[in-house]
Amino acid sequence: MSEPGNKQAAGTPGSVIAAEASAAPVSRQTWHRTYYLLAAFDVLTVAVSLYIVAHLIGTYEEAVRVNQEWTVRMSGYERLDELAAAVNTPGNDVFESRDPEAESERFDASLRVWGKHLALLQEDVRANVAPTVAAPLQEGLQVVAFAMTGMVDDARLVFSHMKEHHPDLAGMRMAAMDRAYTKVLEAVDRVRQQATEIQRKHLREQSAAAGALGTYQYGIAIAILLMIVGATAYGRKLARRAESDAQQREWNLERLAAANEALGQSEAELSRLHEAAKAHAAQWEALFGMSRLLNQSLQLDGVFKAFAQAVKAYVPYDRLGVIVPQENTLVVAYAVADPPLQAFAGLSWSMTQQTGIEWILTHKEPRLVRDLTTEAQFEDDRYMAQEGVRTILELPLLVGGEAKGVFYLDSRTPAAYSERDIERLFPLADQVAMVLEHGRLYDSVRRQADMLRQEIEERARAEEQLRTLTARLESVREDERSRMAKEIHEELGQLLFALKIDLSWLHARLPQEPAALQEKSHAIKQSVDETIRWVRRVASELRPRVLDDLGLVAAIEWQAQEFQARTGIQVLLTIQQPESALDWERSTAVFRIVQEALSNVARHAQGSRVHIALRADAERLTLEVIDNGKGITQHALADRNSIGLLSMRERAFLLGGAVTITGRPGQGTTVTVTMPLEGSGGRTPGLT
């Protein structure tokens, strides 16, 4: 009666073992698919990140190159002023030297230098600047050349009159030459302004391109977050599987115990089955620990150490290690060994295609040698046999079908490992392969992030240098205007005034008859008076002396009177006397903004009244220019070719301020300037 029951009990353990054996390949295939998907996702994320970083680096390099080219080109345009002054000088010096031949030779030499420099600038624009961008620069340089032609014609007439001993005619022609010289300087200044705007346009375009690429970084961050979430979820899945396997193990142990009692199996057989179950449990516990460590750390040393301990728990070894390829070199990334074997951690050697490690990397298959003394095939086999190693087991570390390295076990005992050990170690090898790939991707992303941060810092430094250079150019320009205004007012004004006195003395001593002499003398006096007024006006436009002598408030009042007298537009002033003086840079910037705002009112507003309000407290200065004209449009505000508006904004920005321009059709335009008063105490008092 009990025999059938015993047969049934005997068949139960066999069915359990068969089920476990049949489930193993399926489990391994599922592991591979999951890891391949994670690896593919990681590679895609890093590839997109590297693509974006490469484009950002290219954008920044292009911005730096374009800025350097335009900075050099701006220096060439500044050089035109100096060369034009050298061409103009002989025409003025001839009145003192009285040597028209020598001065004419100086003039021709300076003119040749000026012409060569202008030709180089024109060729540079034609050859190196895009046609759509080069058109205004070429037109501006042609205007400069045309203005110089007029000045040259007047200068040659000056020399001709001096050679013919007609200084009076030469003096009249010199005034015309100086007016032509002023036109040359104005044309050169317009070319510089055009070049400055082109340079700023390039900078804005490059910044916009870099900003557009930068937005994709958020997508990369989301992708990395999804990668981490996926790895974490898979780790939890492994944990649940380990728990399920632990329950299955307990169930198997219970069934084995029942079978032992029913069939009367020997104690040795029960012990063997128990040890097999313990090894199976140790394997899953090791897998669970490795998965948890993978989700928590990318430090390879810690992961390798945990891996070595996990393997030691159910596959004994005398040496364990991981070898990875790096370009044409093999490197021992991690190794532990029991004496007398050496670990050789960090050792590297060149690839020769004659080692077992290279065979595994090429064929992507495991390799088992049970006795190296009789089965050695490669150079490294023979070397290990000399060390005393007898059995080796080597597994490829695969990610996405690619071998990322080789995991090996060495034993001094012959036939220490079997095919079963390969199956048992494959899941752990897959975990190590993922660790290697994650570590490599992490290092790559970190290096790219460091490079990107360096590029951003260099870009910030370049922009700061550009701002500093712009401020320096504005300061030099104001210094040059001040110097030229002083020289024109003091030197040329005094010469003209002396000439007027001499003409008055000569006019008083000319006979009344013939009347033509009196009329000619009177006409010359009127011409000299007109020239004196012109000289004063030019000197004031370059740099009004009232700004340096009396300060910003007096300069604004003078400018308002001049504007009202010249245009007929009524100017109202509301000025709150500030408590402290404004430095030279800020007073100059505010005065130039007032000039530009009034110029826009005269040219575009079509109004009858303008109100200028200036007020300041202990920290900030505020300026408002309000007209009752037709009002500025949004299209005009957004016009990138509006040099006047850009100039006002840039002057305020360089000193930490801001310009706000608002307007409505038929309701006028308001220009508001706010500027901090920090850094006062410059070269010349500005507010007094």
Secondary structure, DSSP 4 states (H G I P E B T S, - for coil): -HHHHHHHHHHHHHHHHHHHHHHHHHHHHHHHHHHHHHHHHHHHHHHHHHHHHHHHHHHHHHHHHHHHHHHHHHHHHHHHHHHHHHHHHHHHHHHHH--HHHHHHHHHHHHHHHHHHHHHHHHHHHHHS-HHHHHHHHHHHHHHHHHHHHHHHHHHHHHHHHHTT-HHHHHHHHHHHHHHHHHHHHHHHHHHHHHHHHHHHHHHHHHHHHHHHHTHHHHHHHHHHHHHHHHHHHHHHHHHHHHHHHHHHHHHHHHHHHHHHHHT--HHHHHHHHHHHHHHHHHHHHHHHHHHHHHH---HHHHHHHHHHHHHTTS--SEEEEEEEETTEEEEEEEEE-TTS---TT-EEE--S-SHHHHHHHH---EEES-HHHH--SHHHHHHHHHT--EEEEEEEEETTEEEEEEEEEESSTT---HHHHHHHHHHHHHHHHHHHHHHHHHHHHHHHHHHHHHHHHHHHHHHHHHHHHHHHHHHHHHHHHHHHHHIIIIIHHHHHHHHHHHHHHHHHS-S-SHHHHHHHHHHHHHHHHHHHHHHHHHHHH--HHHHHT-HHHHHHHHHHHHHHHH--EEEEEE---SSPPPHHHHHHHHHHHHHHHHHIIIII--SEEEEEEEE-SSEEEEEEEE-SS---HHHHT-TT-HHHHHHHHHHHHTT-EEEEEE-TTS-EEEEEEEE-TT---SS----
